[in-house]
Amino acid sequence: MEDKRDKILQVAVREFAEHGYKAASTNQICDAAGVSKGLIFHYFGSKEKLYTAAVTYSMDLAMREVSMEEMPKGDFVQGAIWSTKQKLSFSRKYPAVFQLIMQSYANPPAVLAERLRAYYAELMQVQEVYVNQVFEKVTLREDVSYEDARDVVQGLFDYTIKMATDYMQRHPNATMEDMQPLADKFKNMMAIVERGMVDKA
């Protein structure tokens, strides 16, 4: 019977990911899973609870497949490339699961809202580690606010992640050696931030 429950969840993930919660059809889920509507409600009780179960199933799968503990934390570019590769690999392997997780973050089921926030907060905390590493190594001028400086560094991080994502979408088997020009570019941009770019002489 657990096989049938898992089959319902897998079909539900695809249906909710493709159509969203409101437009998703439990009749379509029944047909695709080859079960009666009564069995769906036996297992899950309601469409809302089925959606919650589908999101939970998706999050559990993502946490098993992509462990943030394995992310290299000593170097930003390596960490950004690693996380980008993991995200793209997961999204290609489980497109509906990835889509449902993204969708549910914007409009989470009430009972999962806190867990979803905690999951995304964990992802953001990893990035926070890199930001802190930068400011542990520098002393800001008196006329530079810490908040503005963080925004600038954050902007460079976001840019680097976008460039890594764009490159790996075109070259899914890229290695760290292939990505070295991006790593060098990030370091050069950080050097400009530290030194300034206007010759005042």
N, C-alpha and C positions, 0 to 999 in steps of 0.2 A: 504493500500500500504506500510505503514511503516513496517508491519509484514514481507512482502516480502524482504524489504531492510535489516531488521535484520537477516532474514534467509540467505540471500546471504552473509552477513558479517560473520556469524557463520561458514558457510561452507568454506568461503575464509580463515578464520583463520586456520582451520584444513588443508586445501590444502597447504597454504604457509608454515605452520609450518612443515609439513611432507616433502615437496619437495623443499622448498626454493623458492625465487622469480623467478629465471630464469626458473626452471623446472616445476613450478606450471602451471596447465592447466586451462584456463578459461572455456574450454569445460567441464572439470570434475566438475568445480564449478557449471556450468549451470545444468548439469545432477543431481548432488546431491541436489541442491536447488530447482529443478523442475521449472526452469524459462528459458526463452530464453536468448541468448547472447545479443540480442538487449536491454533487460530490464537491464542487468548488465551495459551496456555502457550508458543507459539512466540515471541510478542512479550515476554512478561513472566516466564515460567518457573514462577511459583507464585502462589497467591492472595495471599500476604504481599507479594511483589514488586509485584503489581498494585495492592495497597492503597498501598504506598509510592509508586508512580508516580502514583496518583490524588491523594495528598496533595501531592506535589511539583508536579503540574500545577495544583492549587488555589492553592498558595502563590505560584507564579510568576505566575499570573493576578492575584492580589490585589496583588502588588508592582508589576505593570505598571499596574493600574487606579488604585491609590491610592499615590501617591508621597509619602512623609513629608517629602521635601525641599520640597514646595510648601506645607507647613503654615505659616501665619503664626505667628511665634514672639515677636512683640513684645508681645502682649496675651493674657492667659490666656483670657478669655471668647471672644475671636475664635477662638483656637486650639481651644478646646473645642467651639465650634459648628461650626467647619470640619471637625474630625475626626469629630464625630458625624454630620454630613451625609454625609461620605464613606462612613462605615461603613454607615449606613442605605441609602444609594443602592446601594452594592455588594451588600448583603444582599438588596435587592429585585431587583436585576438578575441576581444569581447565588445564589439561596437555597441550593441544594444545596452549592455550593462553600463558601459562608460557613459552613454547618452542619458540613461536613466539617473545615474548618480549626479551628473551635471544639472539635469532638469529638476531633480528633487531638492538640490541645494537652493535653488531660487524659490521654490514653493514646497517646503518640506512638510510631510505629515506631522501633525502636532506632537505625536508621541515620539517622533524621531528627531525633532528639531534640535534638541540639546546634543544628541549624539552626533548629528551631522556637523553642528558648529564645532564640537570638540575635535572631530576628524580634520576639518579644514584648519582649525587653529593649530593642530599638530604640524600640518604642512607649512603654515606660516612661521611657526617657531623655528623650523629648520632654516628658513631664509633669514630669520632674525639672528641666528648664530653667525652667519656670514657678515651681516651688517655690523654686528658688534666687533667682529675680528678686525674690520677696517678701522674702527674708531679706537680700538685698543692700541693701535700702532702710531697714531698721529695726535698732535696737539693743535687744536684749532686756534686761529687768530682771534683776538679779542672782539673784532668787529664782525665775526662770522657766527651766526646762531647755530646751535646744535641741530635744531629742527630743520633749518634750511639745508644744512650740510647732509643730513640723513636723507632728505628728499632727493638731493642730487645723486647721492650714491645709490639710492633705491631705483632712481630712473635708469642708471647705468646697468644695474642688475636686471631690471625688467627688459631693457633693450637686448642684453646678452642672451637672456632666456628666449626671447622672441627670435633672435637670429639663429640660435641653436635649434629651436623648433622648426623654423623654416628650412634649415639645411637638412635636418634629419628626415623631414617629410619627403624631401627629394632624394636623400641618400640614406635609406633605413639601415644600412650595414656600416655606417660610418664609424671609425675608430677614434680614440683619443688623439692619435697622430693626425688624422684627417681634420680634427677640430682645432689643432694648434694655432692656425691663423686667427681664429676667433679668440682664443685665450690670449694671444699676443695683443690683439686689438683692445680687449678689455683692459689689459695692463697699461697699454699706452694711454687710453682714455682716463684711467685712474691717475696716471702720472700728470696729465694735463690738469685734472681737478686739483691735485696737490700743489702744482707749481704755478697754475694760472696760464693763460694762453696769450696774453697781450704783452708785447714788448714795450715797456714804458720808457725805454732809453731814447 
